[in-house]
Amino acid sequence: MKLLTKTLFLCLAICLTNGAPTHHEHAAEGHGGHHAALPDRCSGLEFDAIVPDETGKMFFFKGDYVWGGFGGEVHLANETFKELDDIHGLGHIDAAFRMHNTENPDEHDRMILLLDDKVFSYYNHTLEDGYPKEIQEVFAGVPTHLDAAVECPKEQCKSDSVLFFKGHDVHVYDITTKTVKTKTWSHLPVCTSAIHWLMQHYCFHGHNFTRFNPVTGEVAGDGYPKDARNYFMTCQSFGHGGGYKIPKCSETKIDAITADDTGKTYLFAGPIYMRLDTKRDGLHAFHITRAWKEVTHGVDAVFSYTDKIYLIKDDKVYIYKGDGQYTLIEGYPKTLKEELGIEGHVDAAFVCPSEHTVHIIQGHTMHDVDLTATPRVVTEDHALALHDIDAGLCGPEGIDVFKGSEYYHYENAKALADTTVSPLSKPITSAMMGCRD
């Protein structure tokens, strides 16, 4: 499937360790041959470092141990990053981050681990030639024995940078100019680890985390600190997706899917939504009300047009303006009749790139509505060979129409409208939507 496989990527599937008996015996034995209980991150740990690798898989370090992924099992860190023990003698990681330097492919996406005064650079879990190096050789002016570190892309920090934390001091290293500016953020908790995730920055302290502005250090939003177990790991009795479980691909059914002008792609299923375009950070379920608080009972269809997203539920249309976060436009919701000139249940809706027509599917019929007209009315109706459609998404390579756990691909809206025989369906796969094969 050309359209989705280019834009969507599986990051929910957690890569588990092999679980061989010798692994567990070795991990539980501890230092000096004494048996020690394996740490349990669901008990509320304070991590030494958290960092994603080049594929987006997150690693959580605590002492000698590491967890791979949001649901992976614990194992000794030197099983994955053996040089830490071979070269340094592993005690714990001070800090870690994933390098963001798109101007230099030889540095970009490297996994940087910091121990005392040393820098380790990994790619594909392999230590790069010449490492470890002294921290002053790689990041001149940055202190040793750090508490945390996190990358900051130029879209958020004006230039590609790294934030190094030590106490309340933050040493901002400009990757291009190789200069350091030091700030004191006494209003932010002392971070023992930090990450850049889903285009936001998070400071971890104890078993909690706080979202912050990477330029000012101000706490961003209400409700912080929050418990990390609800968002960054799979723990019984914890979670932010309302108990949402990853379905089997053969049981997948979505309610809506859309991509906005900025490239953000959203999937909706029941009371939750997921961002599908942030493949480097994984696929994660959130309540729809987290982003669109007025839409409290799921959606029937969703489409994006200009800088707005339209959510349709029953006979109501909610229009949100996107500017960092979504804000309901004054006067909404309105009825389908008022806004789009149609009535009745909507199965799916989509707008193709650079076009001004929303294609609304109801049963066997597709209505074309001109979004530039006032008032908006149906300009053309098409009888469809396919019916009982759940969702549709249009992109540069065509249209994908979803029905249950399968999808149908069409070159364009005209092909969807004119065909009298539906194309062969294809099954939704884990690589597309993060379901379980």
C-alpha positions, 0 to 999 in steps of 0.5 A, a space after each residue: 500500500 503505497 500511500 500509508 506505507 510511506 507515511 505510517 510506521 509501526 512503533 507500537 510493536 515492542 521488541 522483547 528480549 529473548 527471555 532465555 533462562 541463562 539471561 534471567 539467571 545472569 541478570 538476577 545474580 547481581 554483583 558478587 554472585 548474590 541473587 538480587 530481585 530484578 527492578 520493576 519499573 512499574 513500582 515507580 522508579 527514577 530512571 538514570 536516562 531515557 533515550 530513543 534509538 534511530 528507529 524510535 525504540 525507547 530505552 530506559 536505563 536504571 543502574 546496571 539495567 535497561 528496558 527496551 521499548 514501552 513494554 519490554 522486559 528488563 535486562 542487563 544494559 551490557 547485553 545491548 551496549 556491551 562496551 559500556 561495561 568492557 571499556 568503562 565498568 558500568 555503574 549507571 548512565 548519567 544522561 543520554 539523548 538522540 543527536 539531531 543534526 540533519 546537516 551532518 548525516 554522520 552524527 544525525 540520529 546517533 544515540 549518545 550516552 554520557 558516563 562521568 566524563 565520557 561520551 559513547 556514540 551508538 548507531 544500530 546499537 554498535 559503538 562508533 569508531 573512536 568512542 568513547 571520547 572525553 566530553 570536552 572533546 565532543 561538547 566543549 564547555 559542557 560539565 561532566 557528571 550530568 543529570 540529564 540531556 535532551 536534543 532540541 531541533 531548530 524548529 523549537 530552539 532556533 538552531 539544532 541544540 542539546 540541553 545538558 542538565 546539572 542541578 537547576 543549571 541548563 547548558 545549551 550547546 549549539 551544534 552548529 556554532 559549538 558554543 554553550 550558554 548556561 541558564 538557571 531554571 529553578 522553577 523546573 524540577 531537577 531532571 534526572 532524565 529528559 526526552 524529546 517525544 512527539 514534538 514536546 520536551 519532558 523532564 523526568 523526576 522521581 516516577 513523574 514527568 513534567 512537560 517544559 518549554 525548551 527555550 524558557 524552561 517554563 512548565 507547559 500546560 496544566 496537570 503536571 507533574 504526571 505519573 510516567 507509568 501512565 504514558 511511557 510504559 505498559 503497567 497494569 492499572 496504569 495508562 492514558 488510553 482508557 484501557 485501549 488494547 492493541 487489536 489484532 490486525 484481523 480485528 482492526 476497525 477504525 472510525 476515521 483517518 485524516 492528514 492535515 496540511 502540516 503532515 500530522 496523520 491521525 487515526 480515530 477508533 472509539 474514544 481514542 486517537 493516535 498520531 501515525 506520522 511520528 514514526 520515530 516516537 512510536 504509535 500511542 493511544 490518547 483520549 480524543 478529548 485530550 486534543 478535542 475536548 468538546 468531542 466526548 463520544 467518538 467520531 463518525 468521520 474526520 477531514 482536514 482542510 487548510 489549517 482546520 480539522 473537521 470532526 463529524 459526530 452524529 448530525 454535528 460538525 466541530 471545526 478546530 483551528 490548529 495552531 500548536 493545539 486545536 481550538 474550537 472555532 466560535 459558534 461550533 458545533 453546527 449541524 451537518 445541514 448548516 455546514 455541509 448541506 447534507 443530512 444523515 449519518 456520515 460513514 467517511 470523509 476526505 479532502 485530497 491535497 490542494 483540492 477544495 472539495 470534500 468527498 462525503 460517503 453515506 452508504 452507497 453514495 459519495 457527495 462532493 461538497 465545494 468548500 469554497 462556496 457559501 453556503 456549502 452545498 452538494 455539487 455532485 453525487 456518485 453511486 459507489 460500488 463499495 459500501 459500508 465504508 469506515 474511513 477514507 484517506 487521500 494523499 499524493 499517491 491516491 485514496 485508501 478506503 477502509 472497511 473493517 480490517 481491509 482497505 481498497 486503493 484507488 488512483 483518485 476520487 474519479 476512479 472511486 466514483 466511476 468504478 463499477 467493480 471494487 478492486 481487490 481488498 488488501 489486509 491492514 498490516 502491523 506496519 501500517 497501523 501498529 496492530 498485532 499480526 
